[in-house]
Every structure is written in structure tokens, then in C-alpha cells.
Amino acid sequence: METSLQDDVDLTVDDEGRLGVLSGLRRQDKEILVLAAWEELSVAEIARVLGCSRANAAVRLHRARKRASALLGGLAPDVSQPEECA
């Protein structure tokens, strides 16, 4: 049975007990956090991967980190619309 990268990330996170907050985040937030943290990509590199501007990638990363922080702290995360690359 083949698994996707996202399935592998969720299993790794759950198995190691690290960043368990990923399961509570939206797909777009998980994607950008994984690119920044696990893949160690810069904002410019993330922008190229996602096909968006550097500014858009920076804003998306900031908002994803904010929502992850809110989940870790037990606060209600920001429920604004997900950002898509244009």
C-alpha cells in the first residue's frame, strides 16, 4: 500500500509525538509548515514550490505558524479563509 507524503508526515508526527498540532491544521497550513520546518526551505524556495510570490508565501507561513501556536496554547485558531497561491 502506497502512502502520500502527507500521510507519512502525519504518521511520523504522531509516532514521534512531535508537532502533534499538525492534525488540527488545514491542509494548506500543514503544507507550508512542512516545507519550512522539515524540508528547511527558505520563504523564496517555498514560493517557488507553491507557485506564488515570496510575499504571499511569507504571509501564509506567518499565519500558519500563528494558527499552530494558537492550537498549542489551547487558544481558538484564526478561522480566516485559507490563502491560495495565485
TORLO-998768 format. One record per residue: residue number from 1; y, z, x of N, C-alpha, C in turn; residue in one letter. Coordinates in pm, 1 decimal, padded with zeros to 6 digits. Example, Ala and Ser with C-alpha at 12.3 -4.5 7.8 and 13.67 -1.06 7.14 Angstrom:
# TORLO-998768
@seq: 1 n.north: -00569.0 n.up: 00780.0 n.east: 01319.0 ca.north: -00450.0 ca.up: 00780.0 ca.east: 01230.0 c.north: -00330.0 c.up: 00780.0 c.east: 01320.0 type: A .
@seq: 2 n.north: -00225.0 n.up: 00708.0 n.east: 01285.0 ca.north: -00106.0 ca.up: 00714.0 ca.east: 01367.0 c.north: 00003.0 c.up: 00787.0 c.east: 01290.0 type: S .
//
This chain:
# TORLO-998768
@seq: 1 n.north: -00118.3 n.up: 00000.0 n.east: 00084.2 ca.north: 00000.0 ca.up: 00000.0 ca.east: 00000.0 c.north: 00124.2 c.up: 00000.0 c.east: 00088.4 type: M .
@seq: 2 n.north: 00213.5 n.up: -00094.2 n.east: 00064.1 ca.north: 00334.3 ca.up: -00105.7 ca.east: 00143.9 c.north: 00446.9 c.up: -00026.9 c.east: 00078.1 type: E .
@seq: 3 n.north: 00525.5 n.up: 00043.2 n.east: 00159.2 ca.north: 00638.8 ca.up: 00118.8 ca.east: 00105.5 c.north: 00768.0 c.up: 00059.9 c.east: 00157.6 type: T .
@seq: 4 n.north: 00872.6 n.up: 00078.9 n.east: 00081.8 ca.north: 01003.2 ca.up: 00029.1 ca.east: 00125.2 c.north: 01065.0 c.up: 00126.8 c.east: 00223.6 type: S .
@seq: 5 n.north: 01170.6 n.up: 00082.3 n.east: 00290.5 ca.north: 01243.0 ca.up: 00170.6 ca.east: 00382.9 c.north: 01292.2 c.up: 00293.7 c.east: 00308.3 type: L .
@seq: 6 n.north: 01343.5 n.up: 00274.8 n.east: 00186.7 ca.north: 01396.1 ca.up: 00388.4 ca.east: 00111.9 c.north: 01285.6 c.up: 00488.5 c.east: 00080.2 type: Q .
@seq: 7 n.north: 01164.8 n.up: 00439.6 n.east: 00044.8 ca.north: 01053.0 ca.up: 00530.9 ca.east: 00020.9 c.north: 01019.5 c.up: 00607.9 c.east: 00147.6 type: D .
@seq: 8 n.north: 01018.8 n.up: 00539.6 n.east: 00260.7 ca.north: 00990.8 ca.up: 00605.1 ca.east: 00388.7 c.north: 01094.9 c.up: 00711.7 c.east: 00418.7 type: D .
@seq: 9 n.north: 01220.8 n.up: 00680.3 n.east: 00391.4 ca.north: 01329.2 ca.up: 00775.8 ca.east: 00416.6 c.north: 01311.2 c.up: 00898.2 c.east: 00329.4 type: V .
@seq: 10 n.north: 01283.6 n.up: 00878.6 n.east: 00199.5 ca.north: 01266.0 ca.up: 00991.8 ca.east: 00109.5 c.north: 01147.2 c.up: 01077.8 c.east: 00151.1 type: D .
@seq: 11 n.north: 01035.5 n.up: 01014.0 n.east: 00192.0 ca.north: 00918.7 ca.up: 01089.9 ca.east: 00235.3 c.north: 00948.9 c.up: 01167.2 c.east: 00363.0 type: L .
@seq: 12 n.north: 01015.1 n.up: 01103.8 n.east: 00457.5 ca.north: 01049.7 ca.up: 01170.0 ca.east: 00582.9 c.north: 01141.3 c.up: 01288.2 c.east: 00557.1 type: T .
@seq: 13 n.north: 01237.8 n.up: 01267.5 n.east: 00473.6 ca.north: 01331.9 ca.up: 01375.1 ca.east: 00442.9 c.north: 01258.8 c.up: 01491.0 c.east: 00378.1 type: V .
@seq: 14 n.north: 01174.0 n.up: 01463.7 n.east: 00280.2 ca.north: 01102.3 ca.up: 01569.8 ca.east: 00211.3 c.north: 01003.2 c.up: 01640.0 c.east: 00304.5 type: D .
@seq: 15 n.north: 00928.8 n.up: 01563.9 n.east: 00382.8 ca.north: 00827.7 ca.up: 01620.2 ca.east: 00471.4 c.north: 00889.0 c.up: 01709.4 c.east: 00579.1 type: D .
@seq: 16 n.north: 01002.6 n.up: 01670.7 n.east: 00632.2 ca.north: 01064.7 ca.up: 01747.7 ca.east: 00738.6 c.north: 01159.3 c.up: 01853.9 c.east: 00685.5 type: E .
@seq: 17 n.north: 01189.2 n.up: 01848.6 n.east: 00556.6 ca.north: 01279.9 ca.up: 01946.8 ca.east: 00498.1 c.north: 01424.6 c.up: 01928.5 c.east: 00540.8 type: G .
@seq: 18 n.north: 01458.1 n.up: 01811.0 n.east: 00589.4 ca.north: 01595.4 ca.up: 01783.5 ca.east: 00632.0 c.north: 01664.5 c.up: 01694.4 c.east: 00531.9 type: R .
@seq: 19 n.north: 01789.8 n.up: 01719.8 n.east: 00512.8 ca.north: 01870.9 ca.up: 01639.2 ca.east: 00423.7 c.north: 01803.0 c.up: 01614.8 c.east: 00289.5 type: L .
@seq: 20 n.north: 01741.4 n.up: 01717.1 n.east: 00233.3 ca.north: 01676.7 ca.up: 01705.7 ca.east: 00104.1 c.north: 01772.5 c.up: 01664.3 c.east: -00005.5 type: G .
@seq: 21 n.north: 01898.9 n.up: 01670.6 n.east: 00023.2 ca.north: 02001.1 ca.up: 01632.7 ca.east: -00072.8 c.north: 01993.8 c.up: 01483.3 c.east: -00104.6 type: V .
@seq: 22 n.north: 01930.2 n.up: 01403.0 n.east: -00020.4 ca.north: 01924.1 ca.up: 01259.5 ca.east: -00044.9 c.north: 01864.2 c.up: 01225.8 c.east: -00180.6 type: L .
@seq: 23 n.north: 01767.8 n.up: 01301.7 n.east: -00225.3 ca.north: 01704.7 ca.up: 01270.6 ca.east: -00353.3 c.north: 01801.3 c.up: 01287.1 c.east: -00470.2 type: S .
@seq: 24 n.north: 01907.6 n.up: 01362.5 n.east: -00452.1 ca.north: 02004.8 ca.up: 01382.1 ca.east: -00558.2 c.north: 02121.7 c.up: 01285.6 c.east: -00554.5 type: G .
@seq: 25 n.north: 02119.2 n.up: 01193.3 n.east: -00459.6 ca.north: 02230.0 ca.up: 01098.8 ca.east: -00444.7 c.north: 02194.7 c.up: 00961.8 c.east: -00502.4 type: L .
@seq: 26 n.north: 02297.7 n.up: 00885.2 n.east: -00530.1 ca.north: 02278.8 ca.up: 00748.7 ca.east: -00578.8 c.north: 02229.8 c.up: 00659.9 c.east: -00466.1 type: R .
@seq: 27 n.north: 02169.6 n.up: 00548.6 n.east: -00502.3 ca.north: 02114.9 ca.up: 00454.8 ca.east: -00404.6 c.north: 02220.5 c.up: 00411.0 c.east: -00303.5 type: R .
@seq: 28 n.north: 02341.4 n.up: 00381.3 n.east: -00350.0 ca.north: 02447.3 ca.up: 00335.1 ca.east: -00260.8 c.north: 02485.2 c.up: 00442.8 c.east: -00159.3 type: Q .
@seq: 29 n.north: 02487.1 n.up: 00568.0 n.east: -00203.7 ca.north: 02519.1 ca.up: 00678.2 ca.east: -00112.6 c.north: 02408.3 c.up: 00697.6 c.east: -00009.8 type: D .
@seq: 30 n.north: 02283.5 n.up: 00692.5 n.east: -00054.7 ca.north: 02170.6 ca.up: 00707.1 ca.east: 00037.2 c.north: 02174.5 c.up: 00598.5 c.east: 00144.1 type: K .
@seq: 31 n.north: 02199.6 n.up: 00476.6 n.east: 00097.9 ca.north: 02200.2 ca.up: 00362.6 ca.east: 00188.2 c.north: 02301.4 c.up: 00380.3 c.east: 00301.4 type: E .
@seq: 32 n.north: 02422.6 n.up: 00415.6 n.east: 00267.1 ca.north: 02526.5 ca.up: 00425.2 ca.east: 00370.0 c.north: 02507.2 c.up: 00548.0 c.east: 00458.5 type: I .
@seq: 33 n.north: 02456.8 n.up: 00657.8 n.east: 00401.9 ca.north: 02430.6 ca.up: 00776.2 ca.east: 00483.3 c.north: 02316.4 c.up: 00751.8 c.east: 00582.0 type: L .
@seq: 34 n.north: 02215.4 n.up: 00679.3 n.east: 00539.0 ca.north: 02103.4 ca.up: 00646.9 ca.east: 00628.5 c.north: 02151.7 c.up: 00556.0 c.east: 00741.4 type: V .
@seq: 35 n.north: 02234.8 n.up: 00457.2 n.east: 00708.3 ca.north: 02287.7 ca.up: 00368.7 ca.east: 00812.7 c.north: 02370.0 c.up: 00446.3 c.east: 00914.9 type: L .
@seq: 36 n.north: 02448.3 n.up: 00541.1 n.east: 00868.0 ca.north: 02534.5 ca.up: 00617.9 ca.east: 00958.5 c.north: 02455.4 c.up: 00722.1 c.east: 01037.4 type: A .
@seq: 37 n.north: 02368.5 n.up: 00796.1 n.east: 00970.7 ca.north: 02300.1 ca.up: 00908.3 ca.east: 01035.0 c.north: 02173.5 c.up: 00866.2 c.east: 01110.0 type: A .
@seq: 38 n.north: 02082.4 n.up: 00798.4 n.east: 01041.1 ca.north: 01954.9 ca.up: 00764.9 ca.east: 01104.8 c.north: 01966.2 c.up: 00645.5 c.east: 01196.9 type: W .
@seq: 39 n.north: 02034.0 n.up: 00543.8 n.east: 01151.8 ca.north: 02046.7 ca.up: 00423.4 ca.east: 01232.6 c.north: 02159.7 c.up: 00435.1 c.east: 01334.8 type: E .
@seq: 40 n.north: 02244.4 n.up: 00538.7 n.east: 01320.0 ca.north: 02355.6 ca.up: 00566.3 ca.east: 01410.6 c.north: 02448.9 c.up: 00446.1 c.east: 01427.0 type: E .
@seq: 41 n.north: 02476.4 n.up: 00378.6 n.east: 01314.8 ca.north: 02567.4 ca.up: 00264.7 ca.east: 01318.0 c.north: 02710.9 c.up: 00311.9 c.east: 01305.1 type: L .
@seq: 42 n.north: 02801.2 n.up: 00239.9 n.east: 01367.5 ca.north: 02943.7 ca.up: 00267.3 ca.east: 01352.1 c.north: 02989.3 c.up: 00214.4 c.east: 01216.4 type: S .
@seq: 43 n.north: 03110.0 n.up: 00250.4 n.east: 01176.1 ca.north: 03162.5 ca.up: 00201.2 ca.east: 01048.9 c.north: 03171.2 c.up: 00048.5 c.east: 01051.2 type: V .
@seq: 44 n.north: 03213.0 n.up: -00007.5 n.east: 01163.1 ca.north: 03221.8 ca.up: -00153.7 ca.east: 01174.9 c.north: 03083.9 c.up: -00218.5 c.east: 01159.4 type: A .
@seq: 45 n.north: 02982.4 n.up: -00157.8 n.east: 01219.8 ca.north: 02845.9 ca.up: -00210.8 ca.east: 01208.3 c.north: 02793.4 c.up: -00197.2 c.east: 01066.3 type: E .
@seq: 46 n.north: 02823.3 n.up: -00084.5 n.east: 01002.2 ca.north: 02783.3 ca.up: -00063.9 ca.east: 00862.4 c.north: 02847.3 c.up: -00170.9 c.east: 00774.5 type: I .
@seq: 47 n.north: 02973.6 n.up: -00199.8 n.east: 00798.7 ca.north: 03044.9 ca.up: -00301.7 ca.east: 00721.4 c.north: 02976.1 c.up: -00437.3 c.east: 00735.2 type: A .
@seq: 48 n.north: 02934.7 n.up: -00471.5 n.east: 00856.5 ca.north: 02865.1 ca.up: -00599.2 ca.east: 00877.5 c.north: 02732.0 c.up: -00601.0 c.east: 00802.9 type: R .
@seq: 49 n.north: 02656.1 n.up: -00492.1 n.east: 00810.3 ca.north: 02526.1 ca.up: -00484.7 ca.east: 00742.7 c.north: 02542.7 c.up: -00498.5 c.east: 00591.4 type: V .
@seq: 50 n.north: 02642.9 n.up: -00430.5 n.east: 00536.8 ca.north: 02663.7 ca.up: -00430.0 ca.east: 00391.7 c.north: 02744.4 c.up: -00550.0 c.east: 00342.8 type: L .
@seq: 51 n.north: 02804.5 n.up: -00623.6 n.east: 00433.8 ca.north: 02882.4 ca.up: -00740.0 ca.east: 00395.5 c.north: 03014.3 c.up: -00705.3 c.east: 00328.9 type: G .
@seq: 52 n.north: 03077.7 n.up: -00601.0 n.east: 00378.4 ca.north: 03207.0 ca.up: -00560.2 ca.east: 00322.5 c.north: 03305.5 c.up: -00534.0 c.east: 00436.7 type: C .
@seq: 53 n.north: 03428.0 n.up: -00502.7 n.east: 00399.2 ca.north: 03529.8 ca.up: -00476.2 ca.east: 00501.5 c.north: 03504.1 c.up: -00340.9 c.east: 00567.8 type: S .
@seq: 54 n.north: 03561.3 n.up: -00323.5 n.east: 00685.5 ca.north: 03550.0 ca.up: -00195.6 ca.east: 00756.3 c.north: 03612.9 c.up: -00085.5 c.east: 00674.0 type: R .
@seq: 55 n.north: 03726.4 n.up: -00113.9 n.east: 00610.9 ca.north: 03794.7 ca.up: -00013.5 ca.east: 00528.3 c.north: 03707.0 c.up: 00028.9 c.east: 00411.1 type: A .
@seq: 56 n.north: 03641.7 n.up: -00068.2 n.east: 00345.5 ca.north: 03554.5 ca.up: -00034.7 ca.east: 00233.1 c.north: 03436.5 c.up: 00050.1 c.east: 00279.1 type: N .
@seq: 57 n.north: 03377.5 n.up: 00014.2 n.east: 00392.3 ca.north: 03264.3 ca.up: 00091.9 ca.east: 00445.5 c.north: 03308.0 c.up: 00233.9 c.east: 00479.2 type: A .
@seq: 58 n.north: 03426.7 n.up: 00248.9 n.east: 00537.6 ca.north: 03476.7 ca.up: 00382.0 ca.east: 00573.4 c.north: 03498.7 c.up: 00467.3 c.east: 00448.1 type: A .
@seq: 59 n.north: 03554.5 n.up: 00407.6 n.east: 00344.4 ca.north: 03578.0 ca.up: 00481.4 ca.east: 00219.3 c.north: 03445.5 c.up: 00519.8 c.east: 00155.4 type: V .
@seq: 60 n.north: 03352.0 n.up: 00425.4 n.east: 00150.1 ca.north: 03220.2 ca.up: 00454.8 ca.east: 00090.9 c.north: 03149.2 c.up: 00566.4 c.east: 00166.1 type: R .
@seq: 61 n.north: 03156.4 n.up: 00562.9 n.east: 00299.7 ca.north: 03091.5 ca.up: 00666.4 ca.east: 00380.3 c.north: 03156.6 c.up: 00801.7 c.east: 00356.4 type: L .
@seq: 62 n.north: 03287.9 n.up: 00804.2 n.east: 00352.4 ca.north: 03359.4 ca.up: 00928.8 ca.east: 00326.6 c.north: 03319.6 c.up: 00986.7 c.east: 00190.8 type: H .
@seq: 63 n.north: 03317.1 n.up: 00903.8 n.east: 00088.5 ca.north: 03282.5 ca.up: 00951.0 ca.east: -00046.1 c.north: 03137.1 c.up: 00994.7 c.east: -00054.9 type: R .
@seq: 64 n.north: 03047.9 n.up: 00923.3 n.east: 00012.4 ca.north: 02906.6 ca.up: 00961.4 ca.east: 00013.0 c.north: 02887.8 c.up: 01095.9 c.east: 00082.1 type: A .
@seq: 65 n.north: 02956.8 n.up: 01116.2 n.east: 00192.9 ca.north: 02948.4 ca.up: 01245.1 ca.east: 00263.0 c.north: 03004.1 c.up: 01357.6 c.east: 00176.0 type: R .
@seq: 66 n.north: 03109.9 n.up: 01327.8 n.east: 00103.3 ca.north: 03170.1 ca.up: 01427.5 ca.east: 00015.4 c.north: 03073.3 c.up: 01466.8 c.east: -00096.7 type: K .
@seq: 67 n.north: 03007.9 n.up: 01366.6 n.east: -00157.0 ca.north: 02911.1 ca.up: 01395.5 ca.east: -00263.4 c.north: 02791.3 c.up: 01472.0 c.east: -00207.7 type: R .
@seq: 68 n.north: 02743.8 n.up: 01435.6 n.east: -00088.2 ca.north: 02631.0 ca.up: 01506.9 ca.east: -00026.7 c.north: 02670.2 c.up: 01651.0 c.east: 00002.7 type: A .
@seq: 69 n.north: 02790.2 n.up: 01671.7 n.east: 00052.3 ca.north: 02838.8 ca.up: 01806.0 ca.east: 00081.2 c.north: 02847.5 c.up: 01889.4 c.east: -00045.8 type: S .
@seq: 70 n.north: 02893.3 n.up: 01827.3 n.east: -00153.0 ca.north: 02903.2 ca.up: 01898.2 ca.east: -00281.2 c.north: 02765.3 c.up: 01939.5 c.east: -00330.8 type: A .
@seq: 71 n.north: 02666.7 n.up: 01851.7 n.east: -00314.1 ca.north: 02530.3 ca.up: 01885.6 ca.east: -00355.9 c.north: 02473.0 c.up: 01998.6 c.east: -00270.8 type: L .
@seq: 72 n.north: 02500.2 n.up: 01995.1 n.east: -00141.9 ca.north: 02451.9 ca.up: 02100.3 ca.east: -00052.7 c.north: 02516.4 c.up: 02234.2 c.east: -00085.0 type: L .
@seq: 73 n.north: 02641.9 n.up: 02229.3 n.east: -00127.7 ca.north: 02714.4 ca.up: 02351.3 ca.east: -00159.6 c.north: 02696.4 c.up: 02396.5 c.east: -00302.6 type: G .
@seq: 74 n.north: 02618.6 n.up: 02322.3 n.east: -00380.6 ca.north: 02594.8 ca.up: 02359.3 ca.east: -00519.1 c.north: 02708.3 c.up: 02324.1 c.east: -00612.7 type: G .
@seq: 75 n.north: 02801.8 n.up: 02242.0 n.east: -00565.9 ca.north: 02912.9 ca.up: 02200.2 ca.east: -00649.4 c.north: 02876.1 c.up: 02072.9 c.east: -00723.0 type: L .
@seq: 76 n.north: 02942.9 n.up: 02045.4 n.east: -00831.5 ca.north: 02920.5 ca.up: 01920.8 ca.east: -00903.8 c.north: 02977.9 c.up: 01806.2 c.east: -00821.4 type: A .
@seq: 77 n.north: 02896.8 n.up: 01704.8 n.east: -00789.9 ca.north: 02948.0 ca.up: 01594.1 ca.east: -00710.2 c.north: 03043.7 c.up: 01506.6 c.east: -00791.0 type: P .
@seq: 78 n.north: 03127.7 n.up: 01434.3 n.east: -00719.1 ca.north: 03219.6 ca.up: 01339.9 ca.east: -00779.8 c.north: 03137.2 c.up: 01232.4 c.east: -00850.6 type: D .
@seq: 79 n.north: 03167.4 n.up: 01204.5 n.east: -00974.5 ca.north: 03089.1 ca.up: 01107.1 ca.east: -01050.5 c.north: 03164.5 c.up: 00977.0 c.east: -01072.5 type: V .
@seq: 80 n.north: 03255.2 n.up: 00945.2 n.east: -00979.9 ca.north: 03328.9 ca.up: 00819.8 ca.east: -00991.8 c.north: 03232.3 c.up: 00702.2 c.east: -00977.6 type: S .
@seq: 81 n.north: 03277.9 n.up: 00586.9 n.east: -01016.7 ca.north: 03194.1 ca.up: 00466.2 ca.east: -01012.5 c.north: 03151.3 c.up: 00436.4 c.east: -00869.5 type: Q .
@seq: 82 n.north: 03029.1 n.up: 00387.0 n.east: -00850.8 ca.north: 02983.9 ca.up: 00353.1 ca.east: -00715.6 c.north: 03064.2 c.up: 00237.8 c.east: -00659.5 type: P .
@seq: 83 n.north: 03084.6 n.up: 00240.7 n.east: -00529.4 ca.north: 03159.5 ca.up: 00136.5 ca.east: -00463.0 c.north: 03062.2 c.up: 00027.1 c.east: -00420.7 type: E .
@seq: 84 n.north: 03094.7 n.up: -00094.1 n.east: -00451.3 ca.north: 03012.8 ca.up: -00208.3 ca.east: -00410.7 c.north: 03094.3 c.up: -00290.2 c.east: -00313.0 type: E .
@seq: 85 n.north: 03027.0 n.up: -00349.8 n.east: -00217.8 ca.north: 03095.1 ca.up: -00439.9 ca.east: -00125.8 c.north: 03126.3 c.up: -00569.1 c.east: -00199.7 type: C .
@seq: 86 n.north: 03244.6 n.up: -00619.9 n.east: -00174.7 ca.north: 03285.5 ca.up: -00743.6 ca.east: -00242.5 c.north: 03236.0 c.up: -00865.7 c.east: -00170.1 type: A .
//
